Amino acid sequence: MASAADTPIELASICPAGFETTADNTCKLHTLYDQYDSLYDKGVGGLQTSLPPHREGFSPQQIDLGRNLFFDPVLSGDQTLSCASCHHPKLGFADGLKRSIGSNGLEGQRGAPSLWNMAFLTHFFWDARATSLEEQMQGPLFSPVEMASSPQLLLERLNGSAEYRRLFAQAYPGQQQQGVTLDQLYLSLAAFQTSLISLNSPYDRYAHGSADALNAKELEGFNIYRSFVARCSECHTPPLFTNQQIAVIGVPEPDGRPFDPGAEKPSHNKDWRGGFKVPSLRNVAQTAPYMHSGTFGNLRDAAEFYTKGRGHALPEEEKARVQLHWHIWEPKLAEHELDRLVDFMRALTDESFTPAIPERVPSGLQPIGKLPPALHDGANSATTTVSVAEPTGE
Protein backbone atom coordinates (compact mmCIF):
# COMPACT_ATOMS: atom_id res chain seq x y z
CA MET A 1 0.00 0.00 0.00
CA ALA A 2 1.41 3.37 -1.04
CA SER A 3 2.13 5.88 1.71
CA ALA A 4 0.93 9.48 1.61
CA ALA A 5 4.47 10.54 0.78
CA ASP A 6 4.36 8.39 -2.36
CA THR A 7 1.11 9.94 -3.58
CA PRO A 8 1.66 12.81 -6.00
CA ILE A 9 0.57 16.24 -4.81
CA GLU A 10 -2.46 17.42 -6.73
CA LEU A 11 -3.45 21.06 -7.06
CA ALA A 12 -6.92 22.18 -6.04
CA SER A 13 -9.53 22.31 -8.79
CA ILE A 14 -11.89 24.61 -6.91
CA CYS A 15 -11.26 28.07 -5.49
CA PRO A 16 -10.64 28.85 -1.81
CA ALA A 17 -13.51 29.69 0.54
CA GLY A 18 -15.13 33.00 -0.32
CA PHE A 19 -14.39 32.66 -4.03
CA GLU A 20 -16.59 31.39 -6.86
CA THR A 21 -14.99 29.04 -9.36
CA THR A 22 -16.16 30.51 -12.64
CA ALA A 23 -16.85 28.75 -15.94
CA ASP A 24 -13.48 29.92 -17.28
CA ASN A 25 -11.64 28.43 -14.26
CA THR A 26 -10.90 31.66 -12.46
CA CYS A 27 -11.63 32.64 -8.87
CA LYS A 28 -14.06 35.49 -8.22
CA LEU A 29 -14.36 36.94 -4.72
CA HIS A 30 -17.81 37.46 -3.23
CA THR A 31 -18.47 39.39 -0.01
CA LEU A 32 -21.43 41.17 1.53
CA TYR A 33 -19.63 44.41 0.73
CA ASP A 34 -20.52 43.78 -2.92
CA GLN A 35 -24.00 45.14 -2.20
CA TYR A 36 -22.72 48.64 -1.39
CA ASP A 37 -21.88 51.23 -4.01
CA SER A 38 -20.69 54.09 -1.79
CA LEU A 39 -17.11 55.12 -2.49
CA TYR A 40 -14.62 53.68 -0.02
CA ASP A 41 -12.17 56.55 -0.42
CA LYS A 42 -14.54 59.34 0.53
CA GLY A 43 -14.98 60.33 4.16
CA VAL A 44 -13.98 58.13 7.06
CA GLY A 45 -15.68 54.86 6.18
CA GLY A 46 -19.29 54.36 7.16
CA LEU A 47 -20.93 51.06 7.96
CA GLN A 48 -22.12 50.51 4.40
CA THR A 49 -19.02 51.62 2.55
CA SER A 50 -17.78 49.53 -0.36
CA LEU A 51 -14.35 47.95 -0.49
CA PRO A 52 -11.66 49.31 -2.81
CA PRO A 53 -10.98 47.51 -6.09
CA HIS A 54 -9.13 44.25 -5.68
CA ARG A 55 -6.99 41.91 -7.71
CA GLU A 56 -8.46 38.56 -8.77
CA GLY A 57 -8.84 36.29 -11.80
CA PHE A 58 -6.32 33.60 -10.85
CA SER A 59 -7.12 29.94 -11.37
CA PRO A 60 -7.55 27.61 -8.37
CA GLN A 61 -4.48 25.71 -9.56
CA GLN A 62 -2.35 28.88 -9.58
CA ILE A 63 -3.54 29.78 -6.07
CA ASP A 64 -2.82 26.31 -4.73
CA LEU A 65 0.58 26.17 -6.40
CA GLY A 66 1.32 29.48 -4.70
CA ARG A 67 0.25 27.96 -1.37
CA ASN A 68 2.71 25.11 -1.81
CA LEU A 69 5.49 27.50 -2.76
CA PHE A 70 4.69 29.82 0.15
CA PHE A 71 5.29 27.04 2.70
CA ASP A 72 8.28 25.45 0.92
CA PRO A 73 11.80 26.28 2.23
CA VAL A 74 13.17 25.45 -1.24
CA LEU A 75 12.81 29.15 -2.04
CA SER A 76 15.48 30.23 0.45
CA GLY A 77 19.17 30.06 -0.27
CA ASP A 78 19.99 27.54 2.46
CA GLN A 79 16.55 25.85 2.25
CA THR A 80 15.74 26.55 5.90
CA LEU A 81 13.21 29.38 5.56
CA SER A 82 9.94 29.65 3.68
CA CYS A 83 7.75 32.69 3.21
CA ALA A 84 5.70 31.33 6.12
CA SER A 85 8.71 31.50 8.45
CA CYS A 86 8.12 35.25 8.64
CA HIS A 87 4.42 35.25 7.68
CA HIS A 88 2.93 32.40 9.68
CA PRO A 89 -0.86 31.88 9.64
CA LYS A 90 -0.91 31.27 13.40
CA LEU A 91 0.60 34.72 13.97
CA GLY A 92 -1.71 36.72 11.71
CA PHE A 93 0.65 36.08 8.78
CA ALA A 94 3.39 37.92 10.67
CA ASP A 95 6.08 36.40 12.91
CA GLY A 96 5.71 37.92 16.38
CA LEU A 97 9.13 39.57 16.21
CA LYS A 98 10.10 43.22 16.43
CA ARG A 99 12.25 42.68 13.38
CA SER A 100 12.40 39.54 11.28
CA ILE A 101 15.42 37.24 11.21
CA GLY A 102 16.66 35.95 7.86
CA SER A 103 18.19 32.67 6.77
CA ASN A 104 21.72 33.84 7.57
CA GLY A 105 20.79 34.86 11.12
CA LEU A 106 20.65 38.52 10.10
CA GLU A 107 18.07 40.82 11.63
CA GLY A 108 16.24 43.22 9.34
CA GLN A 109 15.43 46.79 10.20
CA ARG A 110 11.65 46.37 10.11
CA GLY A 111 9.06 43.83 11.14
CA ALA A 112 7.10 41.47 8.93
CA PRO A 113 3.70 42.97 8.07
CA SER A 114 0.54 40.88 8.00
CA LEU A 115 -0.56 39.54 4.61
CA TRP A 116 -4.32 39.57 5.14
CA ASN A 117 -6.32 41.33 2.40
CA MET A 118 -3.31 41.98 0.19
CA ALA A 119 -5.61 41.77 -2.85
CA PHE A 120 -6.89 45.27 -2.02
CA LEU A 121 -3.52 46.98 -1.58
CA THR A 122 -1.76 49.09 -4.17
CA HIS A 123 1.63 49.61 -2.48
CA PHE A 124 3.80 47.18 -0.53
CA PHE A 125 6.59 47.24 2.08
CA TRP A 126 6.45 49.56 5.07
CA ASP A 127 7.91 52.34 2.92
CA ALA A 128 5.48 51.63 0.02
CA ARG A 129 8.30 51.29 -2.49
CA ALA A 130 6.72 48.41 -4.47
CA THR A 131 3.58 48.78 -6.56
CA SER A 132 2.78 45.10 -7.16
CA LEU A 133 3.05 41.84 -5.27
CA GLU A 134 5.38 40.49 -7.95
CA GLU A 135 7.75 43.42 -7.41
CA GLN A 136 7.46 43.16 -3.62
CA MET A 137 8.30 39.48 -3.30
CA GLN A 138 11.61 39.86 -5.13
CA GLY A 139 12.83 41.90 -2.16
CA PRO A 140 12.74 39.15 0.48
CA LEU A 141 13.51 36.33 -1.96
CA PHE A 142 16.81 37.82 -3.07
CA SER A 143 17.80 39.89 -0.05
CA PRO A 144 20.91 38.54 1.73
CA VAL A 145 19.23 39.65 4.97
CA GLU A 146 16.11 37.58 4.35
CA MET A 147 15.76 34.47 2.16
CA ALA A 148 19.16 34.95 0.50
CA SER A 149 18.34 33.20 -2.75
CA SER A 150 18.99 34.25 -6.35
CA PRO A 151 17.01 34.08 -9.60
CA GLN A 152 19.43 31.53 -11.04
CA LEU A 153 19.23 29.30 -7.97
CA LEU A 154 15.43 29.31 -7.94
CA LEU A 155 15.22 28.43 -11.62
CA GLU A 156 17.70 25.57 -11.14
CA ARG A 157 15.81 24.14 -8.19
CA LEU A 158 12.30 24.43 -9.63
CA ASN A 159 13.26 23.12 -13.06
CA GLY A 160 15.36 20.40 -11.45
CA SER A 161 12.29 19.11 -9.60
CA ALA A 162 10.06 16.78 -11.61
CA GLU A 163 7.29 17.42 -9.08
CA TYR A 164 7.44 21.18 -9.48
CA ARG A 165 7.65 20.94 -13.28
CA ARG A 166 4.48 18.83 -13.23
CA LEU A 167 2.63 21.22 -10.92
CA PHE A 168 3.65 24.33 -12.87
CA ALA A 169 2.42 22.59 -16.03
CA GLN A 170 -0.96 22.07 -14.34
CA ALA A 171 -1.17 25.70 -13.26
CA TYR A 172 0.11 27.13 -16.57
CA PRO A 173 -1.01 24.74 -19.31
CA GLY A 174 0.59 25.42 -22.65
CA GLN A 175 3.33 27.61 -21.16
CA GLN A 176 5.94 25.04 -20.18
CA GLN A 177 7.93 24.69 -23.40
CA GLN A 178 10.95 26.30 -21.75
CA GLY A 179 10.32 25.06 -18.23
CA VAL A 180 9.36 26.96 -15.07
CA THR A 181 9.88 30.71 -15.29
CA LEU A 182 10.39 33.36 -12.64
CA ASP A 183 7.28 35.18 -13.82
CA GLN A 184 5.25 32.04 -13.13
CA LEU A 185 6.79 31.76 -9.68
CA TYR A 186 5.99 35.38 -8.84
CA LEU A 187 2.46 35.11 -10.24
CA SER A 188 1.74 31.95 -8.24
CA LEU A 189 2.85 33.53 -4.97
CA ALA A 190 0.81 36.64 -5.80
CA ALA A 191 -2.23 34.45 -6.55
CA PHE A 192 -2.01 32.78 -3.16
CA GLN A 193 -1.55 36.03 -1.28
CA THR A 194 -4.58 37.61 -2.94
CA SER A 195 -6.67 34.69 -1.65
CA LEU A 196 -6.01 35.66 2.01
CA ILE A 197 -9.30 37.38 2.75
CA SER A 198 -10.49 38.49 6.20
CA LEU A 199 -13.87 40.24 6.06
CA ASN A 200 -16.14 38.39 8.49
CA SER A 201 -15.15 39.75 11.90
CA PRO A 202 -17.66 40.82 14.57
CA TYR A 203 -17.27 44.34 13.17
CA ASP A 204 -18.27 43.17 9.69
CA ARG A 205 -21.35 41.39 11.00
CA TYR A 206 -22.30 44.58 12.83
CA ALA A 207 -21.69 46.65 9.69
CA HIS A 208 -24.00 44.36 7.71
CA GLY A 209 -26.87 44.77 10.16
CA SER A 210 -26.35 42.37 13.05
CA ALA A 211 -26.85 44.81 15.95
CA ASP A 212 -25.61 42.39 18.63
CA ALA A 213 -22.39 41.39 16.83
CA LEU A 214 -20.44 43.92 18.92
CA ASN A 215 -20.79 43.85 22.69
CA ALA A 216 -21.22 47.05 24.71
CA LYS A 217 -17.49 47.63 25.24
CA GLU A 218 -16.64 46.97 21.59
CA LEU A 219 -19.42 49.29 20.42
CA GLU A 220 -18.23 52.03 22.76
CA GLY A 221 -14.75 51.53 21.37
CA PHE A 222 -16.05 51.78 17.81
CA ASN A 223 -17.75 55.08 18.61
CA ILE A 224 -14.49 56.42 20.08
CA TYR A 225 -12.57 55.06 17.09
CA ARG A 226 -14.64 56.98 14.54
CA SER A 227 -15.08 60.11 16.68
CA PHE A 228 -13.63 63.47 15.67
CA VAL A 229 -11.66 63.41 18.93
CA ALA A 230 -9.75 60.17 18.36
CA ARG A 231 -9.75 60.37 14.55
CA CYS A 232 -8.60 56.75 14.16
CA SER A 233 -10.80 56.17 11.13
CA GLU A 234 -9.29 59.04 9.19
CA CYS A 235 -6.22 56.90 8.49
CA HIS A 236 -7.36 53.39 9.43
CA THR A 237 -10.48 53.81 7.32
CA PRO A 238 -13.19 51.13 7.30
CA PRO A 239 -13.91 48.74 5.76
CA LEU A 240 -10.29 47.90 4.87
CA PHE A 241 -9.09 49.79 7.99
CA THR A 242 -6.35 51.57 6.08
CA ASN A 243 -6.43 54.51 3.68
CA GLN A 244 -3.34 53.04 1.96
CA GLN A 245 -1.44 56.32 2.39
CA ILE A 246 1.92 57.24 3.90
CA ALA A 247 1.66 58.83 7.34
CA VAL A 248 4.40 60.46 9.42
CA ILE A 249 3.43 59.90 13.04
CA GLY A 250 6.72 60.19 14.96
CA VAL A 251 7.08 56.64 16.28
CA PRO A 252 10.30 56.16 18.28
CA GLU A 253 12.86 53.54 17.31
CA PRO A 254 13.27 50.89 20.01
CA ASP A 255 16.48 49.63 21.58
CA GLY A 256 18.47 52.76 20.83
CA ARG A 257 18.37 52.19 17.09
CA PRO A 258 18.96 55.11 14.70
CA PHE A 259 15.98 56.99 13.29
CA ASP A 260 14.42 55.21 10.31
CA PRO A 261 13.76 57.65 7.43
CA GLY A 262 11.02 55.38 6.10
CA ALA A 263 9.38 56.45 2.85
CA GLU A 264 11.67 59.45 2.41
CA LYS A 265 14.39 57.34 0.79
CA PRO A 266 12.46 55.53 -1.97
CA SER A 267 10.17 58.50 -2.68
CA HIS A 268 12.92 61.16 -2.57
CA ASN A 269 10.35 63.24 -0.68
CA LYS A 270 11.64 65.00 2.42
CA ASP A 271 8.07 65.49 3.65
CA TRP A 272 7.86 61.73 4.09
CA ARG A 273 10.87 61.46 6.39
CA GLY A 274 9.87 58.99 9.10
CA GLY A 275 6.74 58.11 7.16
CA PHE A 276 5.34 54.62 6.72
CA LYS A 277 2.38 53.02 5.03
CA VAL A 278 -0.75 52.99 7.19
CA PRO A 279 -1.28 49.28 7.97
CA SER A 280 -4.68 47.65 8.02
CA LEU A 281 -5.96 46.86 11.50
CA ARG A 282 -7.67 43.65 10.44
CA ASN A 283 -6.50 40.78 12.66
CA VAL A 284 -4.28 43.30 14.43
CA ALA A 285 -4.80 41.49 17.74
CA GLN A 286 -2.80 38.59 16.28
CA THR A 287 0.22 40.56 15.06
CA ALA A 288 2.05 42.07 18.03
CA PRO A 289 4.49 43.78 18.34
CA TYR A 290 3.32 46.95 16.62
CA MET A 291 4.65 49.70 14.34
CA HIS A 292 7.29 49.25 11.65
CA SER A 293 9.99 48.05 14.04
CA GLY A 294 7.99 46.53 16.86
CA THR A 295 8.19 49.50 19.21
CA PHE A 296 5.04 48.58 21.16
CA GLY A 297 4.47 45.12 22.53
CA ASN A 298 0.71 45.32 22.90
CA LEU A 299 -2.31 47.13 21.49
CA ARG A 300 -2.84 49.20 24.63
CA ASP A 301 0.61 50.77 24.41
CA ALA A 302 0.21 51.35 20.67
CA ALA A 303 -3.11 53.14 21.22
CA GLU A 304 -1.69 55.21 24.08
CA PHE A 305 1.10 56.52 21.85
CA TYR A 306 -1.44 58.64 19.96
CA THR A 307 -2.64 60.47 23.05
CA LYS A 308 0.72 61.41 24.58
CA GLY A 309 1.20 64.58 22.57
CA ARG A 310 2.21 65.57 19.08
CA GLY A 311 5.80 64.58 18.35
CA HIS A 312 6.52 63.59 21.94
CA ALA A 313 8.67 60.59 21.00
CA LEU A 314 10.80 62.17 18.26
CA PRO A 315 14.52 62.56 18.89
CA GLU A 316 15.45 66.20 19.41
CA GLU A 317 17.53 66.30 16.24
CA GLU A 318 14.52 65.13 14.19
CA LYS A 319 11.86 67.51 15.50
CA ALA A 320 12.79 70.27 13.04
CA ARG A 321 13.12 67.85 10.10
CA VAL A 322 10.02 65.67 10.40
CA GLN A 323 6.68 66.88 9.06
CA LEU A 324 4.13 65.13 11.28
CA HIS A 325 0.79 64.19 9.78
CA TRP A 326 -1.85 66.77 10.69
CA HIS A 327 -4.06 64.03 12.19
CA ILE A 328 -1.43 63.47 14.89
CA TRP A 329 -2.43 65.80 17.69
CA GLU A 330 -3.40 65.58 21.40
CA PRO A 331 -6.82 63.92 21.81
CA LYS A 332 -6.19 63.36 25.55
CA LEU A 333 -8.17 60.14 25.65
CA ALA A 334 -9.01 58.80 29.10
CA GLU A 335 -7.70 55.46 30.33
CA HIS A 336 -11.05 53.75 29.86
CA GLU A 337 -11.33 55.15 26.32
CA LEU A 338 -8.00 53.56 25.41
CA ASP A 339 -9.23 50.28 26.87
CA ARG A 340 -12.37 50.46 24.74
CA LEU A 341 -10.32 51.16 21.62
CA VAL A 342 -8.41 47.94 22.29
CA ASP A 343 -11.70 46.07 22.75
CA PHE A 344 -12.85 47.32 19.36
CA MET A 345 -9.60 46.48 17.58
CA ARG A 346 -9.88 42.93 18.89
CA ALA A 347 -13.32 42.77 17.27
CA LEU A 348 -11.60 43.11 13.88
CA THR A 349 -10.36 39.51 14.14
CA ASP A 350 -11.49 37.01 11.50
CA GLU A 351 -9.33 34.05 10.53
CA SER A 352 -12.13 31.86 9.21
CA PHE A 353 -10.57 31.63 5.73
CA THR A 354 -7.07 30.74 6.96
CA PRO A 355 -5.60 28.31 4.40
CA ALA A 356 -4.34 24.92 5.44
CA ILE A 357 -0.62 24.43 5.91
CA PRO A 358 0.43 21.61 3.54
CA GLU A 359 1.35 18.37 5.24
CA ARG A 360 4.17 18.09 2.72
CA VAL A 361 5.57 20.32 0.01
CA PRO A 362 6.81 19.42 -3.49
CA SER A 363 10.51 19.74 -2.62
CA GLY A 364 10.23 17.06 0.05
CA LEU A 365 11.60 19.47 2.66
CA GLN A 366 9.92 20.08 6.02
CA PRO A 367 6.97 22.44 5.39
CA ILE A 368 7.69 26.00 6.60
CA GLY A 369 11.25 25.25 7.71
CA LYS A 370 12.33 27.32 10.69
CA LEU A 371 9.36 28.45 12.73
CA PRO A 372 9.06 31.90 14.25
CA PRO A 373 10.40 31.78 17.84
CA ALA A 374 6.86 32.20 19.22
CA LEU A 375 5.93 28.84 17.69
CA HIS A 376 9.01 26.78 18.46
CA ASP A 377 7.87 23.32 19.49
CA GLY A 378 11.16 21.58 20.12
CA ALA A 379 10.83 19.38 17.06
CA ASN A 380 11.21 22.23 14.61
CA SER A 381 13.21 24.83 16.46
CA ALA A 382 16.66 26.20 15.91
CA THR A 383 19.05 28.34 17.85
CA THR A 384 19.56 31.54 15.91
CA THR A 385 22.50 33.90 16.21
CA VAL A 386 21.22 37.37 15.47
CA SER A 387 23.28 40.02 13.71
CA VAL A 388 21.94 43.39 12.61
CA ALA A 389 22.14 44.22 8.91
CA GLU A 390 21.09 47.07 6.71
CA PRO A 391 17.48 46.66 5.48
CA THR A 392 16.73 45.36 2.03
CA GLY A 393 13.37 43.74 2.80
CA GLU A 394 10.27 44.93 4.62
N, C-alpha and C positions, 0 to 999 in steps of 0.2 A: 504494500500500500504506500503510495507516494505521500511524503510529508508536505506540510504547508510550504516549506522552503523550496520544494521541488516544483511547486505549482507556479506557472508564469503569472506575473502581475498583470492584471487587466485594468485598463482605464475605465472610468465610469462612463456610462452611456446616457445618463440623465443628469440634469443640472443640480447643483446644490440646493438645499432648502431655501425657499424664498424666491427662486428663479423658475420661470417656465421654460421647458425645453420646446423650442419652436419647431415648425415643420422643416426649416432649413438648418436644423441642428445647431442653433445658437441659444444662448441663455439670456432670458429677458427678466429683469428684476421687477417684482410687483410688491408694492407696499401700500398701506392705507394713505400715505401722503400723496399718492397718485390722484386722489379725489380733489385735491386743493389746487387752485390756479393762482393764488396770491404770490407775488414775487418774493423769493426768499431773501433777496439782497436789499430790500427796502425796509427801513425801520429797524426794530430790535427783535423781530421774530415772535409773532403771535402764535396762539395755539393751533391755528389752522393755516400755517404758512407752508408753502411747498418746499421741497428739497431742491438744491441746485442741480444742474445737469450732471449726469454721471456717465462713466465709461462702461460699456457692456458690449455684447455681440460675440463673445468667445464661445467656443464649443465646449461641451462638458468634458471632452477628452483633453482639450488644452488646459482647462482648469485643473483637472485631476493630475495631469502630468506636472503642472506647476506645483501642486501639493506634494508630490513625490520629490521633486527637486528641492523644494523649500526645506524639507526635513532630512535631506541627504548630505552628509559631511563631505561627499565627493567634490563639492564645489569649493572647498577651502584648500589652500595650498598643502597643508599637512594632513588633510582629511580628518581633522578632529572637530571642526566646527561646521554647523549648518546655519542657514538663516535663522532657524528656530532657536539656536543657542542664545541669540540676543533678542529674539522676538518669539517668546514662548507663549502658547495659548493659555497656559495656566497662570500667567503673569500679565494678562491683558495684552498679549503680543508685545510686551516689553521684557526686561530682564531683572528688574528689581535692584539694579545697581545705579549708583550716582553717575558713573561713566562706564561704558562697556569695555570689556577686556577681549582683545583679539587673539588670533590663533598663535601668535608669537609671544603671548603674555604681556603685550603692550596695552596700556590704558589710553582710550581716546579722550578727547577733551569734553565731549558731550554725551548725554545719555541716549539710550535707544528709545525712540518714540513708539507709541502704540501704532498698530497697523489697521485698526478697525476703521471701516468706511473710507478706505483709500480711494475707492471708485469715484468719490465726489470731489477729491482734492485736485488742485491745479498746480501747486508748487510743493516741492519735497525737500527734505532736510530741514533742520532747525533754522538755517539761514536762507531757506527758500531758493537755493541756487539751481535746483533742477526743475524742469517743467514737464517731465513725464516720468512714469515709473521705470521705463526702460533706461532712461538717462540716470535716474537715481541709483538703481541697483548696481551699476558699474562702479560706483564709489566704494561700497563695502566689499564687493567681490575682489577688486584689484588693489585695494589699499593694503600696504604692508602692515598697517596698524590693526586691520580687521581680519578679513578672510585670507588675505595674502596669496591670492591665486593670480593667474594671468590668462589672457585670451587663448594663447597657444596651449596652455596646460588644460584648460577646460575642453577645448576642441579635441585634444588627444584622448582625454579620459572618456568623454561622451561617445565619440566615434569608435573608441576602442572597446566599448561595452555593447555586446550583441543585444542585451536587454534594453538598453537605452535607445539603440538604433531602431529596435522594433517598436518601442513606445512612441518615439518621435514620428515614426512612419504612420502610426495610428492617429496621432494628433494633427499631423500635417500631410495628409494623403496627397500624393502627386508632387511633393516638394523635396523628396529625399534622394534625387539623383546624385547629388554631391555630398551626401551625408548630413549630419546634424550641423546646424549653423548657430552662430551666436545670436542672431536675430530671433531664431526660434526659441532659444533658451530664455532670452529676455522677455519675449512675448508670453511664454508659458508662466514665468514667475509673475508677470504683471496680471495675467488672467486669474491666477489663484488669489492674488492680493485684492483684486477688485471683487472677489466673491465673499470677502469678510465683511458682512453686513450686520450692524447692531442698531436696530430701530424698533425694538419691542420692549423697552424698559417700562417701569411704572409711570415715568413721565409721559411716554408715548401713549400709553393706554388712557392716561388722564387727558392728554391733548386730543385724543380721538373721541372723547365723550364719556369715559368711565369716571364718574365724579369721585368714587371711593378708591381709585388706584393710588392716590397719594394720601398718606396719613396726615394728621393735623400738623405735625412738626415739619414734614416734607413740604406741605402746602405753604406753611408760613415761610419756609426757606425759599420756595419758589417766588413768593411775593417780594421778599427782600432782594432776591437775585435780579428780578426784572424792574426793581424800583429805580427812580431817578437818583436816589441817594447812593445805592451800591453800584449801579451801572454795570453789573457783570455782563448783562445780555448785549451790551453795545459792542463788545468784542467777541465774547463766547455766545454767538447769536443762535438761538434755536431756529430750525430743528437740528442742524448739524452741530451746533454748539461751538462753532468757530466762524469768524467772518473771513477767514483765509488771508488775512492781511498781516503785515509786519507791524509789531508794536514794540516800542521802547519803554520798558517799565522800570528799569533800574534795579534789577535783581542782583544781589551780591554774589560773588564767586566764593564757593566754600573752600575751606582748607588752605587759605592763604594763596590761592591760585591767582595769576594775573587776570586783569579784566579782559573779558572776551568781547571783541568788537562785533561779533555776530554778523548781521546782514550787511554791514558797512563794506566789508571786503569784497564779496562777490558782486554787489550792486554798484560799487564805487560811489556810494551816496553817503556823505558825512552825516546827514540827518538820521540815518539808520544805524549809527554807531550804538552798539549794545542792544540792537533790535533783533527780535526773533519772531518766527511765525507763530501766530496764535494757535495753540493746539486745541483740538476738540476735547470736550470734557466727557464724552461718552466712554463709559467703563473706567473713568478716572479713579474710582475707588480701588481698582486692581493694579494701578501702575505707579505706585510710590517707588522711589522718591520723586519730587516734583521740580519743575523748571528745567532749563536746558542742561544743567549740570548737577541736578539732584540736590539743590540747596536745601530744600525742605523735605523732611522725612515723613510728614503726614499732611492730610488735607487741612487740618485746623491751622497749622503753622503757615501753609501756603495762603489760606484765606486771610489770615491776620496780617500778612505782609502788606496787603492793599489798604489797610486802615491805619498804618503807622506813620503816615505822612509822606508827602511827595518828595521823592529822591532821598529818603532817609538812609538808604543802604548804599548809596553810591560812594566810592572812594573820593576823597577831597579833590584829587587831581582830575577826576572825570566830571565833576559837577558843572564846570563851565563848558565842557565839550559835548555832553550828552543832551539831546533834545527829547525830553520825556514826552510820551503820548499825553495829549490833553485830557484823556479820560482818567489818568492817574492823578488823584487829588487826595483829599482827606475826609473820607465819609464818616469817620469816627463811629464805626459800628460798635454796638454793645457786645459784651461777651456772649449773651444768649443769641444775638443775631448771627454771630460767627458760627455758633453751634448749629443753628438752623440752616445756614448755608451748606454746612457739611452734610447735614441730613438730606438736603435736596440733591447735592451732587452724588450721593450714594444711590439716589433713586434714578440715576442715569445708567444704571448697570443692566446690561442685557447680553448674555453670552449664549443665548439659546441656539444660535447658528454656528457655534464653534466647530470647526472641521475636526474630523478624527485624525489623530496622529497615526501614520502608517505603522503596522506591526513590523514591516520590513521595507527596505527601500531598494531600488534597482541595482545599486552598486554592491549590495551585500554587506555594507557597513552597518554599524549600530545606528538606528534612526536617531536623529538629533545630534549625536556626538556628545561633546561636553555640555552638561546642563548648566544653567545659571546657578550660582551658589545657593540661592534660596531654595532650589529644588534638589540639591545633592541628596542622593539616597544611599550612598555607600557603594552601590554596585556600579554607579556611573558617575563617579566624582573624580576630580583630579585636583591636585595641589597646583596652584597657579602663582608664579612669581610675577608680580606686577611692576612694570616700568612705565613711566609716563612718556608719551610721544606726541609730536605735533599732530593736530587733527587732519585727517583726510576723509573722514566718513561723516557721521551724523552731525 
